[in-house]
Amino acid sequence: MRVFRVLLAAVAIGFGLLTLVAGARVLAGADPGYVVFRPLLLFNTAMGAAYVAAGVAMLRSATWGKRAAGAILALNLLALATILALYASGSGAVASASLGAMTLRTAIWLALFVGLNRIIRPTFNP
């Protein structure tokens, strides 16, 4: 199970680093090719650091990693619900690419949370 936990941590850390780099590039003026909703950009960039920290927590303890992954999942779900409501309002503030990216982030953290839960509570096989 240690190997699986290290793999989950590597995904979290790698995804966090990619998120930080992408966010920093756009904050520095790079054009992503769609309308940028600045509050979401700031949220996602900050979350990149949280993703890396959660990955480190996963390396140290499956329990702490699961707690971190659960907190990140909850925050991502809240952000996803918020931008989905903005997108549905037709205001044009949120691009469909942002909605897709936030859905991907949420799905990845759901998978990490479920994976860590499996480590902590293995399936009972009589």
C-alpha positions as CSV (number, residue, x, y, z in Angstrom):
1,M,0.0,0.0,0.0
2,R,3.0,2.3,0.5
3,V,3.7,2.3,-3.2
4,F,0.1,3.3,-4.0
5,R,0.2,6.1,-1.4
6,V,3.5,7.4,-3.0
7,L,1.8,7.2,-6.4
8,L,-1.2,9.2,-5.2
9,A,1.2,11.8,-3.6
10,A,3.2,12.1,-6.8
11,V,0.0,12.8,-8.7
12,A,-1.0,15.5,-6.1
13,I,2.4,17.1,-6.1
14,G,2.8,17.0,-9.9
15,F,-0.7,18.4,-10.5
16,G,0.0,21.1,-7.9
17,L,3.2,22.1,-9.7
18,L,1.4,22.2,-13.1
19,T,-1.4,24.3,-11.6
20,L,1.1,26.8,-10.0
21,V,3.0,27.1,-13.3
22,A,-0.1,27.6,-15.4
23,G,-1.6,30.1,-13.0
24,A,1.7,32.1,-12.7
25,R,2.0,32.3,-16.5
26,V,-1.5,33.8,-16.8
27,L,-1.0,36.1,-13.9
28,A,2.2,37.2,-15.6
29,G,0.3,38.2,-18.7
30,A,0.1,35.0,-20.9
31,D,-3.1,34.8,-22.9
32,P,-4.8,31.4,-22.3
33,G,-7.1,31.9,-25.3
34,Y,-10.3,32.4,-23.4
35,V,-11.9,34.9,-20.9
36,V,-10.2,34.7,-17.6
37,F,-12.3,35.0,-14.5
38,R,-9.7,36.5,-12.2
39,P,-11.1,35.3,-8.9
40,L,-11.0,31.7,-10.2
41,L,-7.5,32.2,-11.5
42,L,-6.3,33.4,-8.1
43,F,-8.2,30.5,-6.3
44,N,-6.7,27.9,-8.6
45,T,-3.2,29.3,-8.3
46,A,-3.4,29.3,-4.6
47,M,-4.8,25.8,-4.6
48,G,-1.7,24.7,-6.6
49,A,0.3,25.3,-3.4
50,A,-2.3,23.5,-1.4
51,Y,-2.1,20.5,-3.8
52,V,1.7,20.3,-3.3
53,A,1.2,20.5,0.5
54,A,-1.4,17.8,0.4
55,G,0.9,15.6,-1.6
56,V,3.6,16.0,1.0
57,A,1.0,15.2,3.7
58,M,0.1,12.0,1.7
59,L,3.8,11.0,1.8
60,R,3.9,11.3,5.5
61,S,0.5,9.8,6.5
62,A,-2.4,8.3,4.6
63,T,-4.7,9.7,7.3
64,W,-3.4,13.3,7.0
65,G,-3.3,13.0,3.2
66,K,-7.0,11.9,3.2
67,R,-8.0,14.8,5.4
68,A,-6.1,17.2,3.1
69,A,-7.6,15.6,-0.1
70,G,-11.1,15.8,1.5
71,A,-10.6,19.5,2.3
72,I,-9.4,20.3,-1.2
73,L,-12.2,18.3,-2.8
74,A,-14.7,20.3,-0.7
75,L,-13.2,23.6,-1.7
76,N,-13.0,22.5,-5.4
77,L,-16.7,21.4,-5.3
78,L,-17.6,24.8,-3.8
79,A,-15.7,26.6,-6.6
80,L,-17.2,24.4,-9.2
81,A,-20.7,25.1,-8.0
82,T,-20.0,28.8,-8.0
83,I,-18.6,29.0,-11.5
84,L,-21.3,26.7,-12.8
85,A,-23.9,29.1,-11.4
86,L,-22.1,32.0,-13.0
87,Y,-21.8,30.2,-16.3
88,A,-25.5,29.2,-16.3
89,S,-26.4,32.9,-15.7
90,G,-25.1,33.7,-19.1
91,S,-23.1,36.6,-17.8
92,G,-20.1,35.6,-19.8
93,A,-17.8,36.0,-16.8
94,V,-16.7,32.3,-16.9
95,A,-15.5,30.5,-20.0
96,S,-16.5,26.9,-20.8
97,A,-12.8,26.0,-20.7
98,S,-12.7,27.2,-17.1
99,L,-15.7,25.1,-16.2
100,G,-14.1,22.0,-17.8
101,A,-10.8,22.6,-16.0
102,M,-12.5,23.0,-12.7
103,T,-14.5,19.8,-13.3
104,L,-11.2,18.0,-14.1
105,R,-9.6,19.4,-10.9
106,T,-12.6,18.2,-8.8
107,A,-12.5,14.7,-10.4
108,I,-8.8,14.3,-9.7
109,W,-9.2,15.2,-6.1
110,L,-12.2,12.9,-5.8
111,A,-10.0,10.1,-7.1
112,L,-7.2,11.0,-4.7
113,F,-9.6,11.1,-1.8
114,V,-11.2,7.7,-2.7
115,G,-7.7,6.2,-3.2
116,L,-6.5,7.3,0.2
117,N,-9.8,6.1,1.7
118,R,-9.1,2.6,0.2
119,I,-5.6,2.6,1.8
120,I,-7.1,3.6,5.2
121,R,-10.1,1.3,5.0
122,P,-9.3,-1.7,2.8
123,T,-12.2,-3.6,1.4
124,F,-13.1,-6.6,3.5
125,N,-12.5,-9.9,1.7
126,P,-13.8,-12.9,3.7
